[in-house]
Amino acid sequence: MSTKYPIDIHVRTEQKIDALTKLVEKMMADLDQIKTDEDTESADITALATAVTTLIASVNSLKAQLTSLPVSPANQAKIDAIAAEAEANVATAQAALTAAQA
């Protein structure tokens, strides 16, 4: 009877070690997934920043081209309205980028 007790404790200890090992392995897998998700999010934010930068450059270029054209006052009002809408969209995109980076 005295020899069974140490063996029983040893078996339970090994079971606990196995359970802890599995738990640590699960935690490591979860941490790897979190890092992968963060890397993906970072790449998405970089892509968004590039898109916003391109959008700003395009809007500024279009605005410069339209400003240099001789147009009637009625058409100039339409151009100004389009430019204002484009600038509002740029501001919205910049705000989204700022929020994504926070």
C-alpha positions as a Markdown table, in Angstrom:
| # | Residue | x | y | z |
|---|---|---|---|---|
| 1 | Met | 0.0 | 0.0 | 0.0 |
| 2 | Ser | 2.8 | 2.4 | 0.7 |
| 3 | Thr | 4.3 | 2.0 | -2.8 |
| 4 | Lys | 1.0 | 2.9 | -4.5 |
| 5 | Tyr | 0.8 | 6.3 | -2.9 |
| 6 | Pro | 4.0 | 7.7 | -4.5 |
| 7 | Ile | 3.1 | 6.2 | -7.9 |
| 8 | Asp | -0.4 | 7.7 | -7.7 |
| 9 | Ile | 1.0 | 11.2 | -6.9 |
| 10 | His | 3.5 | 10.8 | -9.7 |
| 11 | Val | 0.7 | 9.9 | -12.2 |
| 12 | Arg | -1.4 | 12.9 | -11.2 |
| 13 | Thr | 1.6 | 15.2 | -11.3 |
| 14 | Glu | 2.4 | 14.1 | -14.9 |
| 15 | Gln | -1.3 | 14.6 | -15.8 |
| 16 | Lys | -1.2 | 18.1 | -14.4 |
| 17 | Ile | 2.1 | 18.8 | -16.2 |
| 18 | Asp | 0.5 | 17.5 | -19.5 |
| 19 | Ala | -2.5 | 19.7 | -19.0 |
| 20 | Leu | -0.3 | 22.8 | -18.3 |
| 21 | Thr | 1.8 | 22.0 | -21.3 |
| 22 | Lys | -1.3 | 21.9 | -23.5 |
| 23 | Leu | -2.5 | 25.1 | -22.0 |
| 24 | Val | 0.8 | 26.9 | -22.7 |
| 25 | Glu | 0.8 | 25.5 | -26.3 |
| 26 | Lys | -2.7 | 26.9 | -26.7 |
| 27 | Met | -1.7 | 30.3 | -25.3 |
| 28 | Met | 1.3 | 30.4 | -27.7 |
| 29 | Ala | -0.9 | 29.6 | -30.6 |
| 30 | Asp | -3.3 | 32.4 | -29.5 |
| 31 | Leu | -0.4 | 34.8 | -29.2 |
| 32 | Asp | 0.8 | 33.8 | -32.7 |
| 33 | Gln | -2.7 | 34.5 | -34.1 |
| 34 | Ile | -2.8 | 37.9 | -32.3 |
| 35 | Lys | 0.5 | 38.8 | -33.9 |
| 36 | Thr | -0.7 | 37.7 | -37.3 |
| 37 | Asp | -3.9 | 39.8 | -36.9 |
| 38 | Glu | -1.9 | 42.8 | -35.9 |
| 39 | Asp | 0.5 | 42.4 | -38.9 |
| 40 | Thr | -2.6 | 42.2 | -41.2 |
| 41 | Glu | -4.1 | 45.2 | -39.5 |
| 42 | Ser | -0.9 | 47.1 | -39.9 |
| 43 | Ala | -0.7 | 46.2 | -43.6 |
| 44 | Asp | -4.3 | 47.3 | -44.0 |
| 45 | Ile | -3.6 | 50.7 | -42.4 |
| 46 | Thr | -0.5 | 51.2 | -44.6 |
| 47 | Ala | -2.6 | 50.4 | -47.7 |
| 48 | Leu | -5.3 | 52.8 | -46.5 |
| 49 | Ala | -2.6 | 55.5 | -45.9 |
| 50 | Thr | -1.3 | 55.0 | -49.4 |
| 51 | Ala | -4.8 | 55.2 | -50.9 |
| 52 | Val | -5.5 | 58.4 | -48.9 |
| 53 | Thr | -2.3 | 60.0 | -50.1 |
| 54 | Thr | -3.1 | 59.0 | -53.7 |
| 55 | Leu | -6.6 | 60.4 | -53.3 |
| 56 | Ile | -5.3 | 63.7 | -52.0 |
| 57 | Ala | -2.8 | 64.0 | -54.8 |
| 58 | Ser | -5.4 | 63.2 | -57.4 |
| 59 | Val | -7.9 | 65.8 | -56.0 |
| 60 | Asn | -5.2 | 68.5 | -55.8 |
| 61 | Ser | -4.1 | 67.7 | -59.4 |
| 62 | Leu | -7.7 | 67.8 | -60.7 |
| 63 | Lys | -8.4 | 71.0 | -58.8 |
| 64 | Ala | -5.3 | 72.6 | -60.4 |
| 65 | Gln | -6.3 | 71.5 | -63.9 |
| 66 | Leu | -9.9 | 72.7 | -63.5 |
| 67 | Thr | -8.8 | 76.0 | -62.0 |
| 68 | Ser | -6.6 | 76.7 | -65.1 |
| 69 | Leu | -9.5 | 76.3 | -67.6 |
| 70 | Pro | -11.5 | 79.2 | -68.8 |
| 71 | Val | -15.1 | 78.5 | -67.8 |
| 72 | Ser | -18.3 | 80.3 | -67.5 |
| 73 | Pro | -19.5 | 81.4 | -64.0 |
| 74 | Ala | -22.2 | 78.7 | -64.0 |
| 75 | Asn | -19.7 | 76.0 | -64.9 |
| 76 | Gln | -17.2 | 77.4 | -62.3 |
| 77 | Ala | -19.9 | 77.0 | -59.6 |
| 78 | Lys | -20.4 | 73.3 | -60.7 |
| 79 | Ile | -16.6 | 72.8 | -60.6 |
| 80 | Asp | -16.4 | 74.5 | -57.1 |
| 81 | Ala | -19.2 | 72.2 | -55.9 |
| 82 | Ile | -17.4 | 69.1 | -57.2 |
| 83 | Ala | -14.1 | 70.3 | -55.7 |
| 84 | Ala | -15.8 | 70.9 | -52.3 |
| 85 | Glu | -17.3 | 67.4 | -52.3 |
| 86 | Ala | -14.0 | 65.9 | -53.2 |
| 87 | Glu | -12.3 | 67.8 | -50.4 |
| 88 | Ala | -14.9 | 66.6 | -48.0 |
| 89 | Asn | -14.3 | 63.0 | -49.1 |
| 90 | Val | -10.6 | 63.5 | -48.6 |
| 91 | Ala | -11.3 | 64.9 | -45.1 |
| 92 | Thr | -13.4 | 61.8 | -44.3 |
| 93 | Ala | -10.7 | 59.5 | -45.6 |
| 94 | Gln | -8.1 | 61.3 | -43.5 |
| 95 | Ala | -10.3 | 61.0 | -40.4 |
| 96 | Ala | -10.8 | 57.3 | -41.1 |
| 97 | Leu | -7.0 | 56.9 | -41.4 |
| 98 | Thr | -6.4 | 58.8 | -38.2 |
| 99 | Ala | -8.9 | 56.6 | -36.4 |
| 100 | Ala | -7.4 | 53.4 | -37.8 |
| 101 | Gln | -3.9 | 54.4 | -36.7 |
| 102 | Ala | -5.1 | 55.1 | -33.1 |
